[in-house]
Amino acid sequence: MESAGHPVNPQGRSPTPRRYISVDPARRALLFINVRSGGGKAQRAKLADIARSRGIEPVTLARGDGLEASIREVVPGADAVGVAGGDGSLAPVASVAAARRIPFVCVPAGTRNHFARDVGLAPNDFVGALDAFGAALERTIDLGFVNGRPFLNNVSLGIYGDAVRRAGYRDAKLRTLLETARDEIRGAGPAPADLHLADDRGRQYRSPALVLVSNNPYAFERPPGRGARPTLDGGRLGIVLIDAPGGPLHRAGRAWSARSLTVEANATLPAGVDGETAMLTPPLHFTIQRRALRVRIAPRHAPRPGSLGHEPAA
């Protein structure tokens, strides 16, 4: 059962950060483990055994069609569910957790762990992240959707969408992305997808080099702290667009936010959804569901004053 949030801990410990409430330990906790994420780091650390020793039931996460249906079959009766894996492993479980209003725990066992950073976790402390199943802090965050498919971080179209389909992307993401961009600039790569959209000013764009739609905007104007998004509950999509080479200089790139976005195209579009390759059928309808997901973190992972996840008292 959740306990009420208190601005000052009665035992004299640090105040509970704003937007968080203190919650009791989970009674029946499930941890889905993607044993392939991060080069198999969860398996090497025997994370399943560690979870069992803490009373957390481990479940191996298998990819394939019907994944969310399989997750829904396991989740009933749980009062907290988590995922140990990379960014691409999180959304299917988070979506089920959101639908059932069950708290979600991120255990960063991937390579980049972008979402973990944005909620304030130490990106390599995947064993310590299990503390969120004990006495913890909880808040609610937004969940993005593209044609009903959930995403926690972002959906990318254009260069990045092409890059995630390349064979070398999984092992060398940055190099593969740069090679894709180089091929596009030289005209050696595939032609830009024939997609079009309008920005918040009504300006039309056709066949841009890159479109990135994120669950809340990224902070480009300031050095990132522990994460790259200042907020995860603002209720707005972040949209970044970069025009194809040779486009007008005055509109080489734009960033804006919106509650929804539609992208039109004349064919199925390759995309990166939280870093995972996907083929999306147009038109693409992007929406955001505000404060849809309950997220638990360990108290020691609470945002510090001055970090992007921290808000000063009014």
VOGU-3710 file (C-alpha; in Angstrom, 3 decimals, decimal comma):
1> mesaghpvnp> 0,000/0,000/0,000  1,233/3,468/-0,812  2,103/5,730/2,050  1,390/9,422/1,881  4,084/11,763/0,616  5,698/14,001/3,222  7,823/17,104/2,621  10,082/16,168/5,550  10,886/12,635/6,605  9,857/12,073/10,241
11> qgrsptprry> 13,157/10,289/10,952  15,026/13,467/10,041  16,317/12,245/6,700  16,391/14,338/3,528  13,094/15,813/2,348  11,184/13,869/-0,285  11,785/15,563/-3,678  8,847/17,324/-5,254  6,653/15,170/-7,501  7,667/12,058/-5,554
21> isvdparral> 5,788/10,268/-2,808  7,199/7,690/-0,415  5,887/4,163/-1,000  6,143/0,896/0,904  8,040/-2,158/-0,373  6,340/-4,140/-3,117  4,604/-7,292/-1,914  4,716/-9,175/-5,233  7,394/-7,851/-7,540  8,203/-9,060/-11,064
31> lfinvrsggg> 11,407/-8,331/-12,964  11,523/-8,985/-16,702  15,127/-9,580/-17,792  16,407/-9,185/-21,343  19,473/-11,397/-21,157  20,796/-10,057/-24,498  20,819/-6,377/-23,560  24,144/-4,690/-22,925  26,077/-7,653/-24,235  24,487/-9,935/-21,652
41> kaqrakladi> 25,553/-7,961/-18,568  22,476/-8,972/-16,531  23,173/-12,641/-17,154  26,863/-12,301/-16,315  25,980/-10,577/-13,030  23,479/-13,370/-12,206  20,802/-10,715/-11,797  18,022/-13,317/-11,747  19,575/-14,983/-8,699  20,056/-11,627/-6,962
51> arsrgiepvt> 16,418/-10,738/-7,656  15,190/-14,046/-6,203  17,254/-13,471/-3,066  15,330/-10,208/-2,593  11,918/-11,785/-3,131  11,598/-10,464/-6,687  10,360/-12,958/-9,280  12,548/-12,898/-12,437  11,006/-13,534/-15,864  13,071/-13,877/-19,048
61> largdgleas> 11,944/-11,391/-21,688  11,683/-12,986/-25,130  11,297/-10,878/-28,241  8,739/-11,538/-30,939  5,149/-10,946/-31,903  2,686/-11,137/-29,054  5,217/-9,879/-26,513  2,785/-7,531/-24,772  0,143/-10,266/-24,607  2,674/-12,562/-22,933
71> irevvpgada> 3,566/-9,836/-20,448  -0,107/-9,233/-19,643  -0,496/-12,914/-18,787  2,322/-12,754/-16,233  1,600/-9,392/-14,623  -1,795/-9,988/-12,879  -1,334/-9,984/-9,126  1,917/-8,011/-9,223  2,083/-4,691/-7,412  5,361/-3,601/-9,078
81> vgvaggdgsl> 6,972/-4,652/-12,359  10,413/-3,861/-13,690  12,650/-4,435/-16,681  16,361/-5,170/-16,699  17,508/-4,320/-20,190  18,217/-1,557/-22,645  15,936/1,254/-23,764  14,259/-0,889/-26,398  13,198/-3,449/-23,782  11,326/-1,020/-21,552
91> apvasvaaar> 8,248/0,211/-23,426  6,365/-3,110/-23,855  6,405/-3,709/-20,094  5,835/-0,024/-19,273  2,760/-0,008/-21,521  1,191/-2,913/-19,651  2,134/-1,347/-16,313  0,522/1,932/-17,364  -2,681/0,217/-18,497  -2,969/-1,598/-15,161
101> ripfvcvpag> -1,716/1,371/-13,105  1,076/-0,779/-11,642  4,336/0,975/-10,664  7,253/0,474/-13,059  10,929/-0,003/-12,180  13,775/0,581/-14,639  16,885/-1,554/-14,086  19,537/-0,184/-16,488  21,162/-3,281/-17,972  21,555/-1,991/-21,527
111> trnhfardvg> 24,284/-0,088/-23,324  23,235/3,569/-23,324  20,381/3,493/-20,793  18,991/6,871/-21,845  15,695/6,489/-19,997  17,479/5,464/-16,809  19,575/8,627/-16,963  16,481/10,774/-17,453  14,778/9,380/-14,349  17,971/9,947/-12,356
121> lapndfvgal> 19,425/6,463/-12,113  23,134/5,743/-12,178  23,340/4,212/-15,687  25,578/1,292/-14,674  24,136/0,521/-11,236  21,661/-2,087/-12,372  21,971/-4,134/-9,176  21,424/-1,060/-6,988  18,332/-0,176/-9,047  16,617/-3,225/-7,522
131> dafgaalert> 16,286/-1,168/-4,338  13,291/0,499/-6,012  11,285/-2,637/-5,221  11,803/-1,906/-1,515  10,783/1,238/0,345  11,012/3,722/-2,509  9,976/6,986/-4,112  7,279/7,119/-6,768  6,152/9,663/-9,354  4,123/9,652/-12,564
141> idlgfvngrp> 5,521/10,394/-16,023  4,211/10,686/-19,563  4,113/7,975/-22,202  4,426/8,624/-25,930  2,602/6,715/-28,657  2,980/6,372/-32,411  -0,035/4,703/-34,021  -0,810/3,226/-30,614  2,691/1,819/-30,086  4,249/3,118/-26,845
151> flnnvslgiy> 7,661/4,737/-26,519  9,472/6,086/-23,477  12,282/7,991/-25,209  11,777/8,800/-28,872  10,916/7,752/-32,399  13,322/8,667/-35,193  12,679/8,822/-38,922  15,074/9,494/-41,775  18,824/8,990/-41,284  18,488/7,401/-37,858
161> gdavrragyr> 15,612/5,218/-38,956  17,827/3,936/-41,792  20,837/3,496/-39,485  19,093/1,194/-36,991  18,349/-1,229/-39,845  22,021/-1,669/-40,739  23,737/-4,866/-39,651  26,455/-3,092/-37,657  24,175/-0,779/-35,692  23,821/-2,970/-32,604
171> daklrtllet> 27,587/-3,232/-32,058  28,681/0,247/-33,217  25,755/2,654/-33,043  27,590/5,968/-33,426  29,824/4,725/-36,245  26,854/3,269/-38,117  24,888/6,503/-37,714  27,803/8,574/-39,023  28,261/6,220/-41,968  24,576/6,501/-42,809
181> ardeirgagp> 24,744/10,299/-42,656  27,889/10,318/-44,818  26,251/8,094/-47,438  23,203/10,343/-47,508  25,314/13,472/-47,980  27,267/11,800/-50,801  24,098/10,527/-52,394  25,291/6,929/-51,959  22,604/5,956/-49,503  18,885/5,439/-50,046
191> apadlhladd> 16,865/8,451/-51,075  15,216/10,276/-48,152  11,813/8,861/-47,355  9,009/10,755/-49,056  7,415/11,932/-45,839  5,926/15,294/-45,055  4,717/17,170/-42,019  3,990/20,676/-40,790  5,608/22,443/-37,840  3,907/24,538/-35,182
201> rgrqyrspal> 4,016/27,572/-37,468  2,271/25,758/-40,300  5,435/25,513/-42,418  5,505/22,379/-44,555  8,498/20,036/-44,764  9,002/17,262/-47,294  11,578/14,461/-47,219  13,683/15,850/-44,325  16,934/14,108/-43,413  15,846/13,518/-39,831
211> vlvsnnpyaf> 12,705/13,746/-37,727  13,005/12,958/-34,027  9,833/12,852/-31,912  10,437/12,476/-28,188  8,388/11,865/-25,077  8,876/15,444/-23,750  11,495/17,722/-25,343  15,240/17,323/-25,001  17,319/20,152/-23,546  19,503/21,431/-26,368
221> erppgrgarp> 20,086/24,908/-24,951  21,832/23,836/-21,745  24,415/21,228/-20,738  22,613/18,048/-19,694  22,788/17,017/-16,065  21,950/13,461/-15,134  19,514/13,288/-18,015  18,750/15,036/-21,272  15,067/15,906/-20,751  14,311/18,558/-18,111
231> tldggrlgiv> 10,910/17,028/-17,426  9,100/13,793/-18,165  5,600/14,952/-17,244  5,114/18,120/-19,290  2,486/16,565/-21,544  4,188/17,624/-24,788  6,101/15,864/-27,524  9,493/17,235/-28,472  10,042/17,442/-32,239  13,391/18,006/-33,943
241> lidapggplh> 13,649/18,261/-37,721  16,759/18,542/-39,898  16,306/19,251/-43,588  17,966/17,123/-46,244  21,280/18,389/-47,704  20,651/21,116/-50,240  17,568/22,403/-48,464  17,079/26,123/-47,764  19,648/27,353/-45,241  17,096/29,351/-43,282
251> ragrawsars> 15,235/26,150/-42,453  18,100/23,689/-42,040  16,709/22,613/-38,696  13,892/23,324/-36,271  12,785/22,197/-32,836  9,359/22,683/-31,303  6,877/20,962/-29,004  3,285/19,857/-29,496  0,647/17,640/-27,956  0,320/15,645/-31,170
261> ltveanatlp> 1,914/15,318/-34,605  0,954/13,664/-37,878  3,535/12,536/-40,436  2,312/11,604/-43,899  4,172/9,313/-46,308  3,575/7,317/-49,461  5,070/4,065/-48,167  5,948/2,183/-45,002  8,641/4,051/-43,071  11,736/2,603/-41,396
271> agvdgetaml> 12,027/4,003/-37,900  13,922/3,700/-34,669  11,543/3,303/-31,713  13,517/3,725/-28,487  16,539/2,628/-30,518  14,905/-0,511/-31,919  14,228/-0,959/-35,623  10,587/-0,857/-36,712  8,535/-0,418/-39,882  5,656/2,021/-39,382
281> tpplhftiqr> 2,600/2,319/-41,605  1,585/5,886/-42,501  0,013/8,148/-41,642  1,935/8,268/-38,356  -0,067/9,745/-35,507  2,064/10,762/-32,534  0,357/11,458/-29,217  1,361/11,741/-25,588  -0,537/10,494/-22,557  0,238/12,689/-19,599
291> ralrvriapr> 1,265/11,089/-16,305  0,263/7,667/-17,561  3,079/5,683/-15,958  3,916/5,281/-12,274  7,690/5,018/-11,818  9,524/3,887/-8,680  13,147/4,739/-7,885  15,379/4,001/-4,922  15,586/6,946/-2,469  19,325/7,291/-3,102
301> haprpgslgh> 18,582/7,892/-6,790  16,351/10,879/-6,036  17,285/13,963/-8,115  19,670/16,381/-6,447  19,142/20,150/-6,394  20,456/21,581/-9,649  19,922/18,433/-11,714  17,449/18,382/-14,598  15,039/16,149/-12,713  14,835/18,452/-9,717
311> epaa> 12,379/21,318/-9,311  12,863/23,931/-6,643  10,006/24,606/-4,284  7,622/27,302/-5,448
//
